[in-house]
Amino acid sequence: MAAGRELHLLLSCVIVFYSHVQARICVDMPWQGVPADLRPAFVHRAALGMVLGMPAGLRLRGGGVQGSGPMAVDSGGVAGSGSGPRVFTMGGFVIGFGHSMLTDVVESYSPDKGGWRKEPGLPVATSGNQAEMLHGSIYMMGGQDSRFLEPILANASQTVEAADCVWPTLDSVWRLDAASRQWLPAPAMFHRRTCFASATVDGRIYVAGGFNGAIFVAGVECFDPRESKWRRLPDLPRPRSAMAMSSVQAGGGSFLVACGGVTLPDGGISDAVDIFDVRKGAWVEGPPLLGGRSGAATASIGHKLYIMGGVGPDGALGGVDIFDIRTLKWERDLSDAMSQPRTSLSAVACGETIVAMGGYDGQGLPVDTVEIYHPSRGWSTGKSLSFARGMMAATLC
């Protein structure tokens, strides 16, 4: 399938309801005039149409100088500071009619104490990335950076076809070292990928699916920090992007549950569920979702997986569905829903609760909303992100 067609199919990785965006989108802050200390923090994304899966004929051009840096956050420690479990967010994509940016900002949040604090920024501004915590270190993997902006920003009047841009997906992995408070390079993945899924189980990090800049990825691999290398695993039964995945355990076994996303050849929003038995090293088909979801988030508590948000055939979703690995059945939580439907959000299990952060609302605009899901009590409001964004990595440390 042509790369232009696959870029168009990627719309569900981010937002499908942004079709009202004007056909010409201006970059509002090229490098000229931007203070040097802000350049590492935000990188503008000119080819907004490509990220949103707009038609291949969408034309993009440069523009004037305008913009601002991130909102202030409290300074603080990093993983291992002894302040209790903290949720970390890394990178992300800010979408707006006035500006569009990638960010390298890293923040952490204590659900118990509230408030966000700034952590060491990423080595590169990125979005569509994933992160996992293992053996006291945070590993940030993959995503996409802003290299394709360089020819666009070189000439503010340049007009390009979105389908002609090179999608700069990454295979890189970075580890946040608690002692030095620095991001250190770690072994790269076999596949470049963005809009993919990750999970940690039995002392290893697993990644699956995504988009490599040309095609959807079926490849699955795992990283063992004791060996400091990646290992190839059996592919997903079908290539897909923008799916969600978490690990669950039951009956002495460990399982990865991959849910929804965008599939080929038709690029439709999928209700597919595939289950990987870690012990057997094999995928089996699971019971389908109660409805197709792309760009959703999952988290697990015990033997149950919770999927929330995302986008379905009729738009953004705000509800929660629950999968029990013991019974292999789905059920819908009809008692409560998020305060607003959203897609491309992040979610992390913290004890007996799930923290859901950021994403894009039903109009395709970024939100700073943080909500905490209690399986027995529904949703409550948490402390908002310091600025609105989606497609960011998140993990608990």
N, C-alpha and C positions, 0 to 999 in steps of 0.2 A: 504494500500500500504506500502511496506517495507520502513523503514527509509532510507536505502541506495539509493533506487530509488528516494525518494523525495529530498535527497541531490543532486542527479544528476539533477533533474528537476530545482533546484534552480539556475542553471547556468545563466539564464537570469536576475536574481536579480543583477548580477554584470556585467559579460561579457560573450558573447558566442563565441567570436573570439580569445580566449586565448588558443586554442587547440594545438598551436605549442609550448607551454611551455614544457620543458623537463620533462620526467616522474619522475625524482627525483629532489626535490627542497631542497636546504640546508638552514638551519637557520644560518644566518651569525653573530648573536650577542646574544648568551645566556647571562644570568645575570653576569657570571664571567667576571670581567674586565670592567664592565659598571659603570661609575661614578654614585654615588647614586643620584645626582641631576638630572640625565637624566632618571632614571627609572620611575618616575611618568609620564614623558612626552611621552615616546614611549614604546610600548610593542610589541615584535616581534610576528608575526603570522606564525607558522610553517606549519600549515595545509592549505597552500595556495590553494591547489587543491580542498579542500572541499569548501572553500569560493567561488571559481570560478565555482563550479559545475562540476569539472572534474570527470571522471569515478571512480566508487567506488574502483577499484583496484589500483589507484594511490598510490605510496609509498613515504613516506616523512621521512626525517632523519635530525639529528642535524648536526652542522658544527662548523666552527671556530669563532673567535672573531673579529668583525669589525663593524663600524657604526659611525653615527654622530647624533647630536641633531638637533632641529629645527633651522631654520634661525632666525636671530634677527628681532624683531618687536618693534615698538615704544611702550613705556609704556603709560598708560593712564587710563581713568576712566572706568565706567561701566554704565549700564542702569540708566537713570535718571540724567546723568551728565550735561544736559542742552546744549549739543553740537549739537542738532538736531537729526533727525532720523539716526540710524545706523543699518547696517546689521550685525548680529552676526552669526558666524559659530562655530560649536562645534564638536570635535572629528573627526573621519574619518579614512579611511584605505588607506595606502600607499602600492602600489603594484609595484614591480620591480624585475628584474632578480638578482640584487645584494642584495636587502633587501625587507622585507615585514613587516609592522608595523601597529599597532593601535596607535592612539594618543589621549591625553586628552587636547590638545591645544584648547583654545577658543580665537578668534580674532573678532574684530569689524571693520567695514568699513563705511566711509561716502561717498556715491556716489557723493555728492556735493563738498566735500573738497578733496577727494581722500586719499589714504594711509590706511594701516591696523595698528591696535594697539592691543597689547596683553591685554587680560582680565583674570580674575581668572580662572585657569584651572579646568577641570571637576574632580569630586572625583574619577572617574575611566576612564581609557582609553577605548574608545568604538567606534563602527561604526554601520551603519545601524540604527541609532537612529533618533529621530525626536524632534523638539523644537517648541514651540509656546510662544508668549508673551501675557500676560493677566493681566490687572490691575497693570501695572508697573513692573511685575515680569516675568522672563523668566523661563519656565518649560521645562526641558530636560527629555525625556522619552525613555525607552526601549533600544533596540540595542543588541549588543553582546560584551562580554568582552573576556579576554585572559585566563580564568581559565583552558581551555583544554590544554594549553601549558605546564603546570607544569610537567606532567609525561614525556613529550618530552624533556624538558630542563634539567630534572634531570639526564639524561644520553645522552651525546652528540652523542653517536654512535647508539642510539636507532632508530629502523625503525618501523613505525606503518602504518596500513591501514587507509586511510583517512576516510572511512566509519565507523571505529571503534572509532573515536574521538567523544567526547561529545560536542555538539554545545551549548555554554553557553549563551543562550538568556536571556534577562532581563525583569522583570516587574517593575523595580524600576523607580521612578520619583524624580528629584531633582529640586529645585527652587533656582534661583540666586537672593539673597536678595541685593537690591541696596544699602541699608544703611550700611550693614556690609561687602559688597563685598565678601560674602561667599555663597557657595552652601549648601543649607539646605535640608534635606530629606522631601519629600511630600508623600501623600498616594500612594501606589503602584497600578498599573493597575490590573485588574482581570486576564489578559492573559500575559504570557511572549511572547515577539514578537520582531523580527528584520525585516528589509526590509518591513516595514509597511507604512501607510500613516496617516497624521494628518491634522487638520484644526481647525480654531477658528471661531465661529459664535455665535452671541447673548450672549456673555459673558461666553461661555463654550468652552472647548477643546474637540474635537472629535478625536478618533483614530479608525482605521479599518484595517483588513487584516493582512498580514505578515506571518512569519514563526516562529514556537515556538521551533525549534530544532528537531522536529519529523514530524510534519504535517503542512500544510498550514492552516492559521487561517481565519475563517469567522466572528469571533466575532467583535462586534462594541461596544464601550463604550464612555461615555462622563464624563468630570470632571467639577464640578462647584466649584470654589474656595470659594464661600460664604458658601457652605456646607462642603467643604473640604473632598469630597468623590466622588468616581466614581459610575456611574450608567450604568447598562447593557441596550443596545438598540437592536432592531431587527438585526439579522445577515445579512451580505452581502448575496445576492442571490446565490453566488458561492464563495468558499474559493479561495483566491488568494494572491500572494505575489508580491512585486516589482511593485505595482500599484502606481499611483499618484492621489492626491485628493486635491481639493480646495473648498472654499465656495463662492457662488455667491448669489446675492440678486436681486429680481425683483418682481414687483407687490405687494409689501408689504410682500413678503415671503422670507425665507432663505432656501438655498439648498446646499447640499454637492454633488459634482460631482466626482465620483470615476472612473478612466480611466485606461484601459489596465492592464498590469501586466502578471503574469504567472498563469495559471489555471490548475486544474486537471480535468479529469484523465490523459490527454495526455501530460501535461506539456508544451503545446504550448504557444506562445506569443499571448496575447489576444488583441482583438479590442473592448472588452466589455465596455460599459458605464452604470453605475448604478447611479441613482439620489435619494438622500434621502431628503424628504420633512420634514424639522425640525418641522414645525407646526403640521403636521399629524403624524409624527413619523413612516414613512413607506418608503420602497424602491420601486422604479419603474424602469423599464428598459428604458434607454435612447438610442438615435441614436448611432450606433457604431462609433468608430474612423474611420478616413479615411484610416487607416492602423494600423496593430497591433503594439503596443509599450510596452516595458518593461523597467524599470529603467529610465523612463522619469521624467521630473519635470513639475509641473503646478503652475500657479499663476493667480490671478483674478484681474481685474480692472473693477469696476462697475458690469454690468450684463454679462460680457464676461470672459470666462476662456481661458487661453493660455497654450497649452501643447508643450513642446520643448524637443529636444534630445531624448535619450533613444536608444534602439536597436530594430530593426525589423527583419523580416525573412532574409533580405539581409545584415544585419550588422548595424553599428552605424548610427544614424540619426542626422541631423543638422537643420532641418526645424522646422517651427512653424505652428500649426493648432489652429484655434480659434472656440470656441463654444459659441453661443449666447443662454442664458437660456430663453429668451423671444420667440425666434422663434424655438428653439430646433433643430438648424441646425449647421453643421460644415462647415468651409471654410478654405482653405489653403492660407497662406501668401506666395505668389510666388515672392515677390519683393526682399527678402533677406533671408539669412540663417546665422547661426553661422559660425565663421571662421573655425571651424573644427567640424565634427560630434563627439558627445560624449554621453556617458551613465553614469548612477549613479551620475548625477550632482545635484546641489541644485539650487533653484530659489526662489526669494522673490520679491513681489511687493513693490515698493517704490514710492508713489505718482502715477504718470501716466507712470511710467517705471517699467521694471522688470530686476532685477539683477540676472544673471546666473553665477554660480561659480563651478569650479573644475570638477571632473568626470574622466572618462577614455576615451582615444581616440580610433580610429579604430583599433589600434594594441594592445589594452588592457593596455596601460600604463597611469599612472596618469598625469593629467594636472593641471597647476596652473592658467589657463585662467579665467579671469573675463570679461564678456561682458554685456552690458546694452541694453535692447530691448526697442525701442520706437515704439508703434503701428503704428504711422504715418510716421516714418522715418527709421525703421529698426534697425540694430545693430551698436553699437559703442563700443570701447575698454575701459575697466576699469582697475584699478590697480590690478595687479596679486596677487594671494594669496602668503603668505610668503613661502609656500612650496606646492608641488603638492599632491593632494589627492582627493578621492571621497568618496561616502557613508557617508557624514557628514550631521549633522543637521544644519538648518539655519532658522533664523527668523528676523523680523524687530522689533527694539525697539526704 
